[in-house]
Amino acid sequence: MGEDFYLITVKNNLNTIGIDFGTHKTLVARWDESISRPVLVRLRPAHGDDMPSSVHVDRDGKMSFGDEADRLGALDPDGYQRAFKRDLGIDAAPYLLHTHEFTAADLSREYLRWIKNIVETECLHDTIGHAVFTVPATWLPGAREALRKTATDAGFASLDLVDEPVAAGMAFLHSRRDLWPEGALMVFDWGAGTLDLAVLTLENGQPRAIPDLIDGKSNLGGEDIDRHLVQSVNKRLIQLGLTKLERRPPEDLEQVRRSVTEWKVRHSAKPDEVWQLPAFAGSTDAAEMKWTSAEVAERIEEKIKEAIDFSGKMLERAVEKRFIPKGLLLVGGSSQFPKVKLMFESRFPDLKIFTWDQRISAVAIGAAYEASGAESVEADNPEKEANIGQRGLSYLPCQLGGKFMGKIMETVKSNLTSQFIASLGFTENDITHQICPDCGFQLVPKTSTKCPKCGCPRAFMNH
């Protein structure tokens, strides 16, 4: 008992989501009508909002995903794969996980099907009506079509695509009008897979991307930085006369890769964090196997400079087209390296640099804005209000860490809700605002003594 349960009331058209299917992590956002903005779906109640974009296949062909895949992958690297999204739409060799072959589309399809099930069963308690997926700006039509087909095969019946830096810029311009009331803004989205750039402006208060100023660079993401650091580790092992990584068991290479990735996450919060090679290396001088933050920064400075040089070319193009950015928004995990902001400030002193607290989730949040048609929820336009009314309303409980968050905003009956109620054998007059404290099911008739979904006989909580 002891848990707080509330009922959320939202629009049916807002039974839509934005999905940032990332190279390393996946985030999902939905619209919360009670606060009139997107919120993240807590995909990992015990850990956070993001979910590792990873798959593990055991010798019998059984698939695991996310945290469980990571756990199994540490023990069994031969059955583990991540970053498969990068191979969508290209003629890449299949992945061999034990004796089982999978294409990037195969792994992406099963992973997205699993994500869809989490969102529908643990958050929406309903089917997803429409989803907006984000894609790297570098993706050609073939890769975009491959994701569209893969997502459709995973069960997403209605979907659209939006470029990742555009989504991030939309999220910022919608959410932080106090910081950016007007003018052009350039988005520097440096994630695990790619570097993506876009220039956006505000027109009549609404964010708009400039089509000719959306670009990106493949093979310059966090995954590539990880590989670069692992190569540096290998060189150091050779210098110390130790066995290099390619001659070690696969578990050792995986351990180094994980330690590098984990260090990057800690480094964003603690810039002085020291990285140390895992103990398996067997060095008799542990100090030689440690790198300070400055030493790691030296090893990746070339990559940072490459990213900033590419951004400088985009700024030149924007000036030529008379869209002169006054500010630069840093989003994505790789943008969190302190050296990135310092180098931008040194090279472009007149450019105002923004480091947003939503820099990791910005892409998913922007996709949710796009999915819901955020401009339609503004109440200052009668036509927009009429459009909202046509979309109807339904009830949406979302379980976050064992609690149903939010409060009842209003009572509205729509066609969709009526159909849903009828499918349970009830009429609208039978329904009260009650939810089951066990499963969260809220459509319970006044005369019912048990939950029609899970059969719980406990007393219901009235609102």
LINJO-V836049 format. One record per residue. PHI is phi in radians with two decimals (none if undefined). Layout:
phi
PHI
PHI
//
This chain:
phi
none
1.03
-1.74
-1.63
-2.14
-2.33
-1.92
-1.81
-1.99
-2.45
-1.39
-1.07
-1.14
-1.56
-1.40
-2.21
-2.42
-1.97
-2.15
-1.71
-1.41
-1.61
-1.10
-1.88
-2.33
-2.11
-2.21
-2.27
-2.21
-2.33
-1.48
-1.93
-1.14
-1.15
-2.12
0.98
-2.83
-1.26
-2.31
-1.33
-1.43
-1.41
-1.23
-2.24
-0.88
-1.51
-2.23
2.81
-1.52
-1.59
-2.25
-0.98
-1.53
-2.46
-2.37
-2.20
-2.15
-1.46
-1.11
-1.55
1.62
-1.29
-1.73
-2.25
-2.36
1.09
-1.02
-1.15
-1.11
-1.09
-1.10
-1.22
-1.14
-1.16
-1.60
-2.43
-1.06
-1.17
-1.87
-1.95
-2.63
-2.36
1.04
-1.24
-1.00
-1.12
-1.72
-1.14
1.38
-2.10
-1.47
-1.81
-1.13
-1.17
-1.42
-1.86
-1.88
1.01
-1.79
-1.81
-1.72
-2.44
-1.50
-1.06
-1.15
-1.05
-1.17
-1.12
-1.06
-1.20
-1.16
-1.17
-1.09
-1.17
-1.07
-1.02
-1.12
-1.06
-1.12
-1.28
-1.54
-1.86
-2.17
-1.25
0.94
-2.93
-1.35
-1.28
-1.41
-2.67
-2.27
-1.97
-1.69
-1.69
-2.35
-1.06
-1.11
-1.37
-1.18
-1.43
-0.92
-1.12
-1.20
-1.12
-1.16
-1.13
-1.17
-1.03
-1.17
-1.08
-1.16
-1.09
-1.12
-1.38
1.95
-1.45
-1.32
-2.34
-2.68
-2.33
-2.12
-2.49
-1.15
-1.02
-1.18
-1.15
-1.05
-1.09
-1.12
-1.07
-1.05
-1.16
-1.23
-1.27
-1.53
-2.15
-1.10
-1.14
-1.59
-2.41
-1.37
-2.87
1.60
-1.48
-2.22
-1.77
-1.81
-1.94
-1.84
-1.92
-1.79
-1.32
-1.75
-2.54
-1.78
-2.22
-2.24
-2.74
-1.99
-2.18
-2.31
-1.88
-2.13
0.93
1.45
-1.96
-1.14
-2.43
-1.50
-1.58
-0.94
-1.38
-2.09
-2.20
-2.71
-2.88
-2.39
-1.35
1.01
-2.48
-2.03
-1.06
-1.09
-1.27
-1.15
-1.01
-1.08
-1.09
-1.19
-1.11
-1.09
-1.15
-1.08
-1.07
-1.07
-1.17
-1.06
-1.13
-1.04
-1.53
1.32
-1.76
-1.14
-1.27
-1.07
-1.17
-1.76
-1.75
-1.06
-0.95
-1.08
-1.20
-1.07
-1.10
-1.15
-1.13
-1.02
-1.13
-1.15
-1.13
-1.08
-1.13
-1.09
-1.05
-1.15
-1.15
-1.08
-1.13
-1.63
-2.26
-1.01
-1.60
-1.03
-1.61
-1.70
-2.24
-1.09
-0.94
-1.11
-1.05
-1.06
1.34
-1.21
-1.47
-2.13
-1.09
-1.06
-1.25
-1.75
-1.93
-2.18
-1.35
-1.01
-1.12
-1.18
-1.16
-1.03
-1.08
-1.28
-1.96
-1.05
-1.07
-1.16
-1.11
-1.08
-1.05
-1.15
-1.29
-1.06
-1.12
-1.14
-1.06
-1.15
-1.14
-1.07
-1.10
-1.11
-1.12
-1.13
-1.05
-1.61
1.18
-1.90
-1.56
-1.11
-1.67
-2.55
-2.30
-1.77
-1.66
-2.36
1.64
-1.05
-1.26
-1.27
-1.41
-1.01
-0.92
-1.09
-1.09
-1.10
-1.09
-1.22
-1.11
-1.10
-1.23
-1.46
-2.19
-1.12
-1.53
-1.64
-1.37
-1.74
-1.91
-2.01
-1.42
-1.23
-1.80
-1.11
-1.44
-1.69
-0.99
-1.14
-1.14
-1.11
-1.11
-1.11
-1.19
-1.02
-1.10
-1.15
-1.52
1.14
-0.97
-1.12
-1.31
-1.65
-1.34
-1.61
-1.59
-2.18
-1.00
-1.14
-1.17
-1.10
-1.11
-1.10
-1.07
-1.07
-1.19
-1.40
1.38
-2.33
-2.57
-1.83
-2.39
-1.52
-2.24
-1.48
-2.14
1.02
1.59
-2.20
-1.72
-1.68
2.00
-2.41
-1.15
-1.68
-2.94
-1.91
-2.39
-1.86
-2.19
-1.05
-1.11
-1.09
-1.06
-1.12
-1.13
-1.10
-1.09
-1.12
-1.60
1.55
-1.98
-2.02
-1.08
-1.16
-1.40
-1.64
-2.16
-1.46
-2.20
-2.31
-1.42
-1.22
-1.62
-1.89
1.47
-1.24
-1.86
-1.52
-2.06
-1.16
-1.01
-1.55
-1.25
-1.88
-2.64
-1.24
-1.23
-1.63
-1.91
1.43
-1.05
-1.58
-1.22
-1.11
-1.56
-1.64
-1.52
-2.24
//
